[in-house]
Amino acid sequence: MASSSYSIRALMAFTSLARDNLGNAYLTSFFASGAWDKARLHHSIKAYQNAEKDETMKLNPDLYYNCATAYKYLENYESAIRGFEAAALKDPALRADIEVQKIINLLDKLENAMKVPSVTIWQLQQWQSHQSKESSLEAVVEEIGSCRCRGGQVKLFHKKATISILSGGLNKTVAVVCKVVLWIRHDDDAPLTFGII
């Protein structure tokens, strides 16, 4: 009877490790595929959460660090900070505290940008008065629809949209004519943070 109990615990530990590896595979796949498919991040987080159900996996700082990384790229900063803090407590050598500070710095910059308008009313009026230039922006959108590659010309189909009709998440084959009015510099290479009108 003792051997079957040991076998069950060993199988559970193996299953949790497999879930952790599955989470890592989804996270790696997200980056390898161009870092645009958010579904892979959601699958990654789900696998990490299932792995965390095993008490032995709760000792694994990499589990928390990797899950926090997925949350960061989903821009769920609260969960990312919690994960990085848990990883830092379990293994300070991971330097997850630096990731926490990067997120806090970014959030501070976003908050400050909202307090002090970086684009004045005058600048917006100037942009609006140059609406004839919108036609040149539309020409860019038209160019997006047709691109040249080695095999000849490829026709891409994009719907023009305004920001107000975009849906949360990935908007495939949508081109938005807009102007970037605010760009937040931060210590990470992604995700990019900017304001548009």
Biotite code that builds the C-alpha atoms (Angstrom):
import biotite.structure as struc

atoms = struc.array([
    struc.Atom([0.000, 0.000, 0.000], chain_id="A", res_id=1, res_name="MET", atom_name="CA", element="C"),
    struc.Atom([2.859, 2.371, 0.763], chain_id="A", res_id=2, res_name="ALA", atom_name="CA", element="C"),
    struc.Atom([4.356, 1.828, -2.674], chain_id="A", res_id=3, res_name="SER", atom_name="CA", element="C"),
    struc.Atom([1.094, 2.774, -4.419], chain_id="A", res_id=4, res_name="SER", atom_name="CA", element="C"),
    struc.Atom([0.889, 5.953, -2.327], chain_id="A", res_id=5, res_name="SER", atom_name="CA", element="C"),
    struc.Atom([4.450, 6.787, -3.344], chain_id="A", res_id=6, res_name="TYR", atom_name="CA", element="C"),
    struc.Atom([3.610, 6.072, -6.988], chain_id="A", res_id=7, res_name="SER", atom_name="CA", element="C"),
    struc.Atom([0.611, 8.397, -6.891], chain_id="A", res_id=8, res_name="ILE", atom_name="CA", element="C"),
    struc.Atom([2.707, 11.215, -5.370], chain_id="A", res_id=9, res_name="ARG", atom_name="CA", element="C"),
    struc.Atom([5.439, 10.665, -7.970], chain_id="A", res_id=10, res_name="ALA", atom_name="CA", element="C"),
    struc.Atom([2.862, 10.762, -10.763], chain_id="A", res_id=11, res_name="LEU", atom_name="CA", element="C"),
    struc.Atom([1.338, 13.961, -9.369], chain_id="A", res_id=12, res_name="MET", atom_name="CA", element="C"),
    struc.Atom([4.774, 15.594, -9.178], chain_id="A", res_id=13, res_name="ALA", atom_name="CA", element="C"),
    struc.Atom([5.507, 14.505, -12.747], chain_id="A", res_id=14, res_name="PHE", atom_name="CA", element="C"),
    struc.Atom([2.154, 15.895, -13.907], chain_id="A", res_id=15, res_name="THR", atom_name="CA", element="C"),
    struc.Atom([2.842, 19.249, -12.227], chain_id="A", res_id=16, res_name="SER", atom_name="CA", element="C"),
    struc.Atom([6.279, 19.402, -13.806], chain_id="A", res_id=17, res_name="LEU", atom_name="CA", element="C"),
    struc.Atom([4.700, 18.599, -17.172], chain_id="A", res_id=18, res_name="ALA", atom_name="CA", element="C"),
    struc.Atom([2.223, 21.464, -16.663], chain_id="A", res_id=19, res_name="ARG", atom_name="CA", element="C"),
    struc.Atom([5.092, 23.812, -15.830], chain_id="A", res_id=20, res_name="ASP", atom_name="CA", element="C"),
    struc.Atom([6.881, 22.678, -18.991], chain_id="A", res_id=21, res_name="ASN", atom_name="CA", element="C"),
    struc.Atom([3.668, 23.165, -20.974], chain_id="A", res_id=22, res_name="LEU", atom_name="CA", element="C"),
    struc.Atom([3.453, 26.721, -19.645], chain_id="A", res_id=23, res_name="GLY", atom_name="CA", element="C"),
    struc.Atom([7.062, 27.301, -20.691], chain_id="A", res_id=24, res_name="ASN", atom_name="CA", element="C"),
    struc.Atom([6.321, 25.879, -24.144], chain_id="A", res_id=25, res_name="ALA", atom_name="CA", element="C"),
    struc.Atom([3.365, 28.229, -24.640], chain_id="A", res_id=26, res_name="TYR", atom_name="CA", element="C"),
    struc.Atom([5.397, 31.201, -23.394], chain_id="A", res_id=27, res_name="LEU", atom_name="CA", element="C"),
    struc.Atom([8.292, 30.339, -25.713], chain_id="A", res_id=28, res_name="THR", atom_name="CA", element="C"),
    struc.Atom([5.862, 29.820, -28.577], chain_id="A", res_id=29, res_name="SER", atom_name="CA", element="C"),
    struc.Atom([4.417, 33.294, -27.967], chain_id="A", res_id=30, res_name="PHE", atom_name="CA", element="C"),
    struc.Atom([7.833, 34.900, -28.404], chain_id="A", res_id=31, res_name="PHE", atom_name="CA", element="C"),
    struc.Atom([8.941, 32.629, -31.254], chain_id="A", res_id=32, res_name="ALA", atom_name="CA", element="C"),
    struc.Atom([5.805, 33.426, -33.272], chain_id="A", res_id=33, res_name="SER", atom_name="CA", element="C"),
    struc.Atom([6.292, 37.180, -33.140], chain_id="A", res_id=34, res_name="GLY", atom_name="CA", element="C"),
    struc.Atom([4.716, 38.008, -29.762], chain_id="A", res_id=35, res_name="ALA", atom_name="CA", element="C"),
    struc.Atom([1.243, 38.792, -31.077], chain_id="A", res_id=36, res_name="TRP", atom_name="CA", element="C"),
    struc.Atom([-0.895, 35.747, -30.218], chain_id="A", res_id=37, res_name="ASP", atom_name="CA", element="C"),
    struc.Atom([-2.195, 36.552, -26.731], chain_id="A", res_id=38, res_name="LYS", atom_name="CA", element="C"),
    struc.Atom([-4.061, 33.222, -26.589], chain_id="A", res_id=39, res_name="ALA", atom_name="CA", element="C"),
    struc.Atom([-0.700, 31.514, -26.104], chain_id="A", res_id=40, res_name="ARG", atom_name="CA", element="C"),
    struc.Atom([-0.086, 33.678, -23.058], chain_id="A", res_id=41, res_name="LEU", atom_name="CA", element="C"),
    struc.Atom([-3.480, 32.728, -21.632], chain_id="A", res_id=42, res_name="HIS", atom_name="CA", element="C"),
    struc.Atom([-2.692, 29.023, -22.207], chain_id="A", res_id=43, res_name="HIS", atom_name="CA", element="C"),
    struc.Atom([0.685, 29.538, -20.576], chain_id="A", res_id=44, res_name="SER", atom_name="CA", element="C"),
    struc.Atom([-0.847, 31.126, -17.478], chain_id="A", res_id=45, res_name="ILE", atom_name="CA", element="C"),
    struc.Atom([-3.453, 28.364, -17.195], chain_id="A", res_id=46, res_name="LYS", atom_name="CA", element="C"),
    struc.Atom([-0.718, 25.712, -17.329], chain_id="A", res_id=47, res_name="ALA", atom_name="CA", element="C"),
    struc.Atom([1.313, 27.549, -14.661], chain_id="A", res_id=48, res_name="TYR", atom_name="CA", element="C"),
    struc.Atom([-1.769, 27.873, -12.438], chain_id="A", res_id=49, res_name="GLN", atom_name="CA", element="C"),
    struc.Atom([-2.441, 24.142, -12.752], chain_id="A", res_id=50, res_name="ASN", atom_name="CA", element="C"),
    struc.Atom([1.201, 23.364, -11.942], chain_id="A", res_id=51, res_name="ALA", atom_name="CA", element="C"),
    struc.Atom([1.010, 25.606, -8.875], chain_id="A", res_id=52, res_name="GLU", atom_name="CA", element="C"),
    struc.Atom([-1.715, 23.403, -7.383], chain_id="A", res_id=53, res_name="LYS", atom_name="CA", element="C"),
    struc.Atom([1.023, 20.933, -6.445], chain_id="A", res_id=54, res_name="ASP", atom_name="CA", element="C"),
    struc.Atom([2.628, 21.991, -3.151], chain_id="A", res_id=55, res_name="GLU", atom_name="CA", element="C"),
    struc.Atom([6.125, 21.036, -4.348], chain_id="A", res_id=56, res_name="THR", atom_name="CA", element="C"),
    struc.Atom([5.823, 23.350, -7.355], chain_id="A", res_id=57, res_name="MET", atom_name="CA", element="C"),
    struc.Atom([5.105, 26.289, -5.045], chain_id="A", res_id=58, res_name="LYS", atom_name="CA", element="C"),
    struc.Atom([8.795, 26.147, -4.152], chain_id="A", res_id=59, res_name="LEU", atom_name="CA", element="C"),
    struc.Atom([9.804, 26.739, -7.784], chain_id="A", res_id=60, res_name="ASN", atom_name="CA", element="C"),
    struc.Atom([10.664, 30.443, -8.296], chain_id="A", res_id=61, res_name="PRO", atom_name="CA", element="C"),
    struc.Atom([10.867, 30.006, -12.075], chain_id="A", res_id=62, res_name="ASP", atom_name="CA", element="C"),
    struc.Atom([7.188, 29.037, -12.131], chain_id="A", res_id=63, res_name="LEU", atom_name="CA", element="C"),
    struc.Atom([6.248, 32.399, -10.615], chain_id="A", res_id=64, res_name="TYR", atom_name="CA", element="C"),
    struc.Atom([8.743, 34.359, -12.708], chain_id="A", res_id=65, res_name="TYR", atom_name="CA", element="C"),
    struc.Atom([7.554, 32.844, -15.991], chain_id="A", res_id=66, res_name="ASN", atom_name="CA", element="C"),
    struc.Atom([3.889, 33.258, -15.111], chain_id="A", res_id=67, res_name="CYS", atom_name="CA", element="C"),
    struc.Atom([4.568, 36.893, -14.165], chain_id="A", res_id=68, res_name="ALA", atom_name="CA", element="C"),
    struc.Atom([6.271, 37.407, -17.519], chain_id="A", res_id=69, res_name="THR", atom_name="CA", element="C"),
    struc.Atom([3.141, 36.166, -19.296], chain_id="A", res_id=70, res_name="ALA", atom_name="CA", element="C"),
    struc.Atom([1.007, 38.533, -17.222], chain_id="A", res_id=71, res_name="TYR", atom_name="CA", element="C"),
    struc.Atom([3.358, 41.410, -18.052], chain_id="A", res_id=72, res_name="LYS", atom_name="CA", element="C"),
    struc.Atom([2.938, 40.852, -21.784], chain_id="A", res_id=73, res_name="TYR", atom_name="CA", element="C"),
    struc.Atom([-0.833, 40.736, -21.272], chain_id="A", res_id=74, res_name="LEU", atom_name="CA", element="C"),
    struc.Atom([-0.403, 44.068, -19.492], chain_id="A", res_id=75, res_name="GLU", atom_name="CA", element="C"),
    struc.Atom([-1.992, 42.653, -16.346], chain_id="A", res_id=76, res_name="ASN", atom_name="CA", element="C"),
    struc.Atom([0.516, 44.492, -14.194], chain_id="A", res_id=77, res_name="TYR", atom_name="CA", element="C"),
    struc.Atom([-1.031, 43.728, -10.818], chain_id="A", res_id=78, res_name="GLU", atom_name="CA", element="C"),
    struc.Atom([-0.705, 39.966, -11.351], chain_id="A", res_id=79, res_name="SER", atom_name="CA", element="C"),
    struc.Atom([2.735, 40.429, -12.900], chain_id="A", res_id=80, res_name="ALA", atom_name="CA", element="C"),
    struc.Atom([3.982, 42.311, -9.844], chain_id="A", res_id=81, res_name="ILE", atom_name="CA", element="C"),
    struc.Atom([2.580, 39.642, -7.506], chain_id="A", res_id=82, res_name="ARG", atom_name="CA", element="C"),
    struc.Atom([4.310, 36.906, -9.504], chain_id="A", res_id=83, res_name="GLY", atom_name="CA", element="C"),
    struc.Atom([7.648, 38.695, -9.695], chain_id="A", res_id=84, res_name="PHE", atom_name="CA", element="C"),
    struc.Atom([7.509, 39.443, -5.956], chain_id="A", res_id=85, res_name="GLU", atom_name="CA", element="C"),
    struc.Atom([6.830, 35.764, -5.188], chain_id="A", res_id=86, res_name="ALA", atom_name="CA", element="C"),
    struc.Atom([9.756, 34.744, -7.411], chain_id="A", res_id=87, res_name="ALA", atom_name="CA", element="C"),
    struc.Atom([12.041, 37.299, -5.729], chain_id="A", res_id=88, res_name="ALA", atom_name="CA", element="C"),
    struc.Atom([11.179, 35.944, -2.276], chain_id="A", res_id=89, res_name="LEU", atom_name="CA", element="C"),
    struc.Atom([11.952, 32.373, -3.338], chain_id="A", res_id=90, res_name="LYS", atom_name="CA", element="C"),
    struc.Atom([15.167, 33.181, -5.243], chain_id="A", res_id=91, res_name="ASP", atom_name="CA", element="C"),
    struc.Atom([16.684, 36.678, -5.043], chain_id="A", res_id=92, res_name="PRO", atom_name="CA", element="C"),
    struc.Atom([19.270, 35.658, -7.664], chain_id="A", res_id=93, res_name="ALA", atom_name="CA", element="C"),
    struc.Atom([16.518, 35.786, -10.324], chain_id="A", res_id=94, res_name="LEU", atom_name="CA", element="C"),
    struc.Atom([16.466, 39.558, -9.823], chain_id="A", res_id=95, res_name="ARG", atom_name="CA", element="C"),
    struc.Atom([12.700, 39.582, -10.198], chain_id="A", res_id=96, res_name="ALA", atom_name="CA", element="C"),
    struc.Atom([12.669, 42.665, -7.974], chain_id="A", res_id=97, res_name="ASP", atom_name="CA", element="C"),
    struc.Atom([14.137, 44.559, -10.941], chain_id="A", res_id=98, res_name="ILE", atom_name="CA", element="C"),
    struc.Atom([11.128, 43.487, -13.042], chain_id="A", res_id=99, res_name="GLU", atom_name="CA", element="C"),
    struc.Atom([8.819, 44.789, -10.311], chain_id="A", res_id=100, res_name="VAL", atom_name="CA", element="C"),
    struc.Atom([10.619, 48.131, -10.356], chain_id="A", res_id=101, res_name="GLN", atom_name="CA", element="C"),
    struc.Atom([10.379, 48.342, -14.164], chain_id="A", res_id=102, res_name="LYS", atom_name="CA", element="C"),
    struc.Atom([6.617, 47.865, -13.987], chain_id="A", res_id=103, res_name="ILE", atom_name="CA", element="C"),
    struc.Atom([6.251, 50.417, -11.190], chain_id="A", res_id=104, res_name="ILE", atom_name="CA", element="C"),
    struc.Atom([8.313, 52.924, -13.195], chain_id="A", res_id=105, res_name="ASN", atom_name="CA", element="C"),
    struc.Atom([6.117, 52.367, -16.248], chain_id="A", res_id=106, res_name="LEU", atom_name="CA", element="C"),
    struc.Atom([2.916, 52.805, -14.239], chain_id="A", res_id=107, res_name="LEU", atom_name="CA", element="C"),
    struc.Atom([4.304, 56.003, -12.668], chain_id="A", res_id=108, res_name="ASP", atom_name="CA", element="C"),
    struc.Atom([5.098, 57.373, -16.139], chain_id="A", res_id=109, res_name="LYS", atom_name="CA", element="C"),
    struc.Atom([1.599, 56.502, -17.357], chain_id="A", res_id=110, res_name="LEU", atom_name="CA", element="C"),
    struc.Atom([0.010, 58.161, -14.347], chain_id="A", res_id=111, res_name="GLU", atom_name="CA", element="C"),
    struc.Atom([2.123, 61.298, -14.781], chain_id="A", res_id=112, res_name="ASN", atom_name="CA", element="C"),
    struc.Atom([1.319, 61.449, -18.491], chain_id="A", res_id=113, res_name="ALA", atom_name="CA", element="C"),
    struc.Atom([-2.381, 61.451, -17.641], chain_id="A", res_id=114, res_name="MET", atom_name="CA", element="C"),
    struc.Atom([-1.953, 64.293, -15.138], chain_id="A", res_id=115, res_name="LYS", atom_name="CA", element="C"),
    struc.Atom([0.012, 66.596, -17.440], chain_id="A", res_id=116, res_name="VAL", atom_name="CA", element="C"),
    struc.Atom([-1.342, 66.681, -20.967], chain_id="A", res_id=117, res_name="PRO", atom_name="CA", element="C"),
    struc.Atom([1.587, 66.137, -23.303], chain_id="A", res_id=118, res_name="SER", atom_name="CA", element="C"),
    struc.Atom([-0.486, 67.290, -26.247], chain_id="A", res_id=119, res_name="VAL", atom_name="CA", element="C"),
    struc.Atom([-1.880, 70.776, -25.965], chain_id="A", res_id=120, res_name="THR", atom_name="CA", element="C"),
    struc.Atom([-5.202, 71.920, -27.334], chain_id="A", res_id=121, res_name="ILE", atom_name="CA", element="C"),
    struc.Atom([-3.234, 74.022, -29.835], chain_id="A", res_id=122, res_name="TRP", atom_name="CA", element="C"),
    struc.Atom([-1.392, 70.944, -31.121], chain_id="A", res_id=123, res_name="GLN", atom_name="CA", element="C"),
    struc.Atom([-4.665, 69.057, -31.570], chain_id="A", res_id=124, res_name="LEU", atom_name="CA", element="C"),
    struc.Atom([-6.167, 72.023, -33.420], chain_id="A", res_id=125, res_name="GLN", atom_name="CA", element="C"),
    struc.Atom([-3.113, 72.173, -35.674], chain_id="A", res_id=126, res_name="GLN", atom_name="CA", element="C"),
    struc.Atom([-3.461, 68.499, -36.454], chain_id="A", res_id=127, res_name="TRP", atom_name="CA", element="C"),
    struc.Atom([-7.173, 68.846, -37.163], chain_id="A", res_id=128, res_name="GLN", atom_name="CA", element="C"),
    struc.Atom([-6.583, 71.860, -39.416], chain_id="A", res_id=129, res_name="SER", atom_name="CA", element="C"),
    struc.Atom([-4.332, 69.707, -41.554], chain_id="A", res_id=130, res_name="HIS", atom_name="CA", element="C"),
    struc.Atom([-7.084, 67.199, -42.307], chain_id="A", res_id=131, res_name="GLN", atom_name="CA", element="C"),
    struc.Atom([-6.099, 67.429, -45.957], chain_id="A", res_id=132, res_name="SER", atom_name="CA", element="C"),
    struc.Atom([-3.031, 65.500, -44.855], chain_id="A", res_id=133, res_name="LYS", atom_name="CA", element="C"),
    struc.Atom([-5.374, 62.713, -43.827], chain_id="A", res_id=134, res_name="GLU", atom_name="CA", element="C"),
    struc.Atom([-5.523, 61.781, -47.461], chain_id="A", res_id=135, res_name="SER", atom_name="CA", element="C"),
    struc.Atom([-1.780, 61.108, -47.306], chain_id="A", res_id=136, res_name="SER", atom_name="CA", element="C"),
    struc.Atom([-2.373, 58.929, -44.249], chain_id="A", res_id=137, res_name="LEU", atom_name="CA", element="C"),
    struc.Atom([-5.068, 57.114, -46.184], chain_id="A", res_id=138, res_name="GLU", atom_name="CA", element="C"),
    struc.Atom([-2.555, 56.600, -48.984], chain_id="A", res_id=139, res_name="ALA", atom_name="CA", element="C"),
    struc.Atom([-0.312, 54.853, -46.471], chain_id="A", res_id=140, res_name="VAL", atom_name="CA", element="C"),
    struc.Atom([-3.212, 52.607, -45.513], chain_id="A", res_id=141, res_name="VAL", atom_name="CA", element="C"),
    struc.Atom([-3.781, 51.882, -49.204], chain_id="A", res_id=142, res_name="GLU", atom_name="CA", element="C"),
    struc.Atom([-0.094, 50.962, -49.551], chain_id="A", res_id=143, res_name="GLU", atom_name="CA", element="C"),
    struc.Atom([-0.449, 48.563, -46.640], chain_id="A", res_id=144, res_name="ILE", atom_name="CA", element="C"),
    struc.Atom([-3.057, 46.744, -48.686], chain_id="A", res_id=145, res_name="GLY", atom_name="CA", element="C"),
    struc.Atom([-0.594, 45.981, -51.448], chain_id="A", res_id=146, res_name="SER", atom_name="CA", element="C"),
    struc.Atom([3.010, 45.031, -50.824], chain_id="A", res_id=147, res_name="CYS", atom_name="CA", element="C"),
    struc.Atom([5.770, 43.675, -52.991], chain_id="A", res_id=148, res_name="ARG", atom_name="CA", element="C"),
    struc.Atom([7.774, 40.631, -52.122], chain_id="A", res_id=149, res_name="CYS", atom_name="CA", element="C"),
    struc.Atom([10.195, 38.390, -53.995], chain_id="A", res_id=150, res_name="ARG", atom_name="CA", element="C"),
    struc.Atom([7.490, 36.363, -55.692], chain_id="A", res_id=151, res_name="GLY", atom_name="CA", element="C"),
    struc.Atom([5.721, 39.421, -57.083], chain_id="A", res_id=152, res_name="GLY", atom_name="CA", element="C"),
    struc.Atom([2.931, 41.477, -55.623], chain_id="A", res_id=153, res_name="GLN", atom_name="CA", element="C"),
    struc.Atom([0.779, 40.225, -52.776], chain_id="A", res_id=154, res_name="VAL", atom_name="CA", element="C"),
    struc.Atom([-2.610, 41.741, -52.046], chain_id="A", res_id=155, res_name="LYS", atom_name="CA", element="C"),
    struc.Atom([-3.400, 42.116, -48.366], chain_id="A", res_id=156, res_name="LEU", atom_name="CA", element="C"),
    struc.Atom([-6.911, 42.966, -47.271], chain_id="A", res_id=157, res_name="PHE", atom_name="CA", element="C"),
    struc.Atom([-7.288, 45.390, -44.387], chain_id="A", res_id=158, res_name="HIS", atom_name="CA", element="C"),
    struc.Atom([-10.440, 47.069, -43.150], chain_id="A", res_id=159, res_name="LYS", atom_name="CA", element="C"),
    struc.Atom([-10.024, 50.718, -42.227], chain_id="A", res_id=160, res_name="LYS", atom_name="CA", element="C"),
    struc.Atom([-11.287, 51.406, -38.731], chain_id="A", res_id=161, res_name="ALA", atom_name="CA", element="C"),
    struc.Atom([-11.425, 54.111, -36.125], chain_id="A", res_id=162, res_name="THR", atom_name="CA", element="C"),
    struc.Atom([-10.050, 53.523, -32.664], chain_id="A", res_id=163, res_name="ILE", atom_name="CA", element="C"),
    struc.Atom([-13.549, 53.540, -31.179], chain_id="A", res_id=164, res_name="SER", atom_name="CA", element="C"),
    struc.Atom([-14.625, 50.399, -33.060], chain_id="A", res_id=165, res_name="ILE", atom_name="CA", element="C"),
    struc.Atom([-11.555, 48.299, -32.270], chain_id="A", res_id=166, res_name="LEU", atom_name="CA", element="C"),
    struc.Atom([-12.257, 45.348, -30.036], chain_id="A", res_id=167, res_name="SER", atom_name="CA", element="C"),
    struc.Atom([-10.160, 44.257, -27.092], chain_id="A", res_id=168, res_name="GLY", atom_name="CA", element="C"),
    struc.Atom([-7.388, 41.879, -28.100], chain_id="A", res_id=169, res_name="GLY", atom_name="CA", element="C"),
    struc.Atom([-6.079, 41.158, -31.565], chain_id="A", res_id=170, res_name="LEU", atom_name="CA", element="C"),
    struc.Atom([-7.804, 42.960, -34.442], chain_id="A", res_id=171, res_name="ASN", atom_name="CA", element="C"),
    struc.Atom([-6.695, 40.977, -37.483], chain_id="A", res_id=172, res_name="LYS", atom_name="CA", element="C"),
    struc.Atom([-6.647, 42.699, -40.871], chain_id="A", res_id=173, res_name="THR", atom_name="CA", element="C"),
    struc.Atom([-7.553, 46.101, -39.439], chain_id="A", res_id=174, res_name="VAL", atom_name="CA", element="C"),
    struc.Atom([-5.684, 49.299, -40.318], chain_id="A", res_id=175, res_name="ALA", atom_name="CA", element="C"),
    struc.Atom([-6.251, 52.383, -38.158], chain_id="A", res_id=176, res_name="VAL", atom_name="CA", element="C"),
    struc.Atom([-5.491, 55.871, -39.427], chain_id="A", res_id=177, res_name="VAL", atom_name="CA", element="C"),
    struc.Atom([-4.328, 57.762, -36.364], chain_id="A", res_id=178, res_name="CYS", atom_name="CA", element="C"),
    struc.Atom([-1.662, 60.001, -34.938], chain_id="A", res_id=179, res_name="LYS", atom_name="CA", element="C"),
    struc.Atom([0.600, 59.030, -32.047], chain_id="A", res_id=180, res_name="VAL", atom_name="CA", element="C"),
    struc.Atom([0.511, 61.863, -29.509], chain_id="A", res_id=181, res_name="VAL", atom_name="CA", element="C"),
    struc.Atom([2.201, 60.193, -26.577], chain_id="A", res_id=182, res_name="LEU", atom_name="CA", element="C"),
    struc.Atom([4.878, 57.550, -26.312], chain_id="A", res_id=183, res_name="TRP", atom_name="CA", element="C"),
    struc.Atom([5.979, 56.250, -22.932], chain_id="A", res_id=184, res_name="ILE", atom_name="CA", element="C"),
    struc.Atom([9.602, 55.179, -22.765], chain_id="A", res_id=185, res_name="ARG", atom_name="CA", element="C"),
    struc.Atom([10.267, 52.368, -20.375], chain_id="A", res_id=186, res_name="HIS", atom_name="CA", element="C"),
    struc.Atom([12.955, 49.885, -19.479], chain_id="A", res_id=187, res_name="ASP", atom_name="CA", element="C"),
    struc.Atom([11.461, 46.962, -21.367], chain_id="A", res_id=188, res_name="ASP", atom_name="CA", element="C"),
    struc.Atom([11.310, 46.334, -25.062], chain_id="A", res_id=189, res_name="ASP", atom_name="CA", element="C"),
    struc.Atom([7.654, 45.319, -24.974], chain_id="A", res_id=190, res_name="ALA", atom_name="CA", element="C"),
    struc.Atom([4.798, 45.863, -24.758], chain_id="A", res_id=191, res_name="PRO", atom_name="CA", element="C"),
    struc.Atom([4.952, 49.314, -26.313], chain_id="A", res_id=192, res_name="LEU", atom_name="CA", element="C"),
    struc.Atom([2.929, 51.990, -24.597], chain_id="A", res_id=193, res_name="THR", atom_name="CA", element="C"),
    struc.Atom([1.634, 55.021, -26.450], chain_id="A", res_id=194, res_name="PHE", atom_name="CA", element="C"),
    struc.Atom([-1.357, 57.298, -26.779], chain_id="A", res_id=195, res_name="GLY", atom_name="CA", element="C"),
    struc.Atom([-3.088, 57.857, -30.097], chain_id="A", res_id=196, res_name="ILE", atom_name="CA", element="C"),
    struc.Atom([-5.880, 60.037, -31.456], chain_id="A", res_id=197, res_name="ILE", atom_name="CA", element="C"),
])
